[in-house]
Amino acid sequence: MDSLSQIDQLKRFRHEITRFMLIYKFALDEIETKIDILKEEFQTLHDYSPIEHTKSRLKSPDSIMNKMLRKNREFSLAGIRGSIKDIAGLRITCSFISDIYTVSEMLQKQDDLKVLEIKDYIAHPKPNGYRSLHLLVEVPVFMSDTCEHVCVEIQIRTIAMDFWASLEHKIFYKYSQTVPQALLNELKAAAEAANALDHQMERLQREVQEVKDANSEAEAEELQKISLNDRQFMLPANFMKLLGE
């Protein structure tokens, strides 16, 4: 093979890799746009958003290659796509456990998203205490010449779950995957404490909402109708008494 052919092959390979990674980036952009729309809708119309913040992540080519080597799979673009489903990842952080399922349901109702898999590590935590809701979705990405269906992994967690997972990751990185058993026990206990806090905050939020709803009902009961020029208006009862006087 002459040098010109080798250069052409390298250029073609670079183009294919660049396009491959771009498709996953565009898939993340699609999901993030959907999340931004939902977040703005709730903040504007409902005065509360179940989505605190989001963070996206795209695996690097080196990370992809290392994972393929660990899996002992054929290193090709088709092989990568078939073997690695978390090249593109999005993490959504919520305040309450109930918000997690609310966001999950909203995403599952999106007509152009195909849910491939759901892993509920909240109802069924991992042995180390890890909790999160994972959705594997397929996103259509429209390129100039074709439509690609791309996998994106979505992790939905509470703030407490996310804090614990971040700490656990840092500890495993520091100890190069070999963590002392005493520290593992402490991590498991911390996961249980974080879960207890999540449930306590959920109860508090529910109680606050009940008080708010009760106050709204009381305010509604205090309103009375008044008719002016064949139009009806709702006015406070005390104001109606003043008019009567």
ChimeraX attribute file (.defattr): number of C-alpha atoms within 10 A of each C-alpha:
attribute: neighborCount
match mode: 1-to-1
recipient: residues
	/A:1	5
	/A:2	6
	/A:3	8
	/A:4	9
	/A:5	10
	/A:6	11
	/A:7	11
	/A:8	11
	/A:9	12
	/A:10	12
	/A:11	12
	/A:12	12
	/A:13	12
	/A:14	12
	/A:15	11
	/A:16	13
	/A:17	13
	/A:18	12
	/A:19	13
	/A:20	13
	/A:21	17
	/A:22	13
	/A:23	20
	/A:24	24
	/A:25	21
	/A:26	18
	/A:27	24
	/A:28	25
	/A:29	15
	/A:30	14
	/A:31	20
	/A:32	17
	/A:33	12
	/A:34	14
	/A:35	19
	/A:36	13
	/A:37	12
	/A:38	18
	/A:39	18
	/A:40	15
	/A:41	14
	/A:42	14
	/A:43	14
	/A:44	11
	/A:45	9
	/A:46	9
	/A:47	9
	/A:48	13
	/A:49	19
	/A:50	21
	/A:51	25
	/A:52	15
	/A:53	15
	/A:54	15
	/A:55	11
	/A:56	16
	/A:57	14
	/A:58	17
	/A:59	15
	/A:60	12
	/A:61	13
	/A:62	9
	/A:63	12
	/A:64	17
	/A:65	16
	/A:66	12
	/A:67	15
	/A:68	18
	/A:69	12
	/A:70	9
	/A:71	11
	/A:72	9
	/A:73	14
	/A:74	12
	/A:75	12
	/A:76	11
	/A:77	12
	/A:78	9
	/A:79	12
	/A:80	17
	/A:81	14
	/A:82	11
	/A:83	14
	/A:84	14
	/A:85	16
	/A:86	18
	/A:87	21
	/A:88	23
	/A:89	22
	/A:90	22
	/A:91	19
	/A:92	24
	/A:93	23
	/A:94	25
	/A:95	20
	/A:96	23
	/A:97	22
	/A:98	13
	/A:99	20
	/A:100	22
	/A:101	16
	/A:102	14
	/A:103	19
	/A:104	18
	/A:105	11
	/A:106	12
	/A:107	21
	/A:108	14
	/A:109	11
	/A:110	11
	/A:111	7
	/A:112	12
	/A:113	17
	/A:114	17
	/A:115	17
	/A:116	12
	/A:117	12
	/A:118	14
	/A:119	14
	/A:120	15
	/A:121	15
	/A:122	18
	/A:123	10
	/A:124	13
	/A:125	15
	/A:126	12
	/A:127	8
	/A:128	13
	/A:129	23
	/A:130	20
	/A:131	26
	/A:132	25
	/A:133	23
	/A:134	20
	/A:135	21
	/A:136	20
	/A:137	22
	/A:138	20
	/A:139	22
	/A:140	17
	/A:141	19
	/A:142	13
	/A:143	12
	/A:144	6
	/A:145	6
	/A:146	8
	/A:147	12
	/A:148	15
	/A:149	17
	/A:150	20
	/A:151	26
	/A:152	25
	/A:153	23
	/A:154	24
	/A:155	21
	/A:156	27
	/A:157	27
	/A:158	25
	/A:159	19
	/A:160	21
	/A:161	23
	/A:162	21
	/A:163	13
	/A:164	22
	/A:165	19
	/A:166	11
	/A:167	13
	/A:168	20
	/A:169	11
	/A:170	12
	/A:171	17
	/A:172	13
	/A:173	12
	/A:174	11
	/A:175	10
	/A:176	9
	/A:177	10
	/A:178	10
	/A:179	13
	/A:180	9
	/A:181	9
	/A:182	9
	/A:183	11
	/A:184	16
	/A:185	13
	/A:186	11
	/A:187	20
	/A:188	18
	/A:189	14
	/A:190	15
	/A:191	23
	/A:192	15
	/A:193	14
	/A:194	21
	/A:195	21
	/A:196	13
	/A:197	13
	/A:198	19
	/A:199	15
	/A:200	13
	/A:201	15
	/A:202	17
	/A:203	13
	/A:204	12
	/A:205	13
	/A:206	12
	/A:207	12
	/A:208	12
	/A:209	12
	/A:210	12
	/A:211	11
	/A:212	12
	/A:213	12
	/A:214	12
	/A:215	12
	/A:216	11
	/A:217	11
	/A:218	11
	/A:219	12
	/A:220	13
	/A:221	11
	/A:222	13
	/A:223	16
	/A:224	15
	/A:225	12
	/A:226	12
	/A:227	9
	/A:228	7
	/A:229	5
	/A:230	6
	/A:231	8
	/A:232	11
	/A:233	10
	/A:234	13
	/A:235	14
	/A:236	14
	/A:237	15
	/A:238	12
	/A:239	13
	/A:240	15
	/A:241	9
	/A:242	8
	/A:243	8
	/A:244	7
	/A:245	6
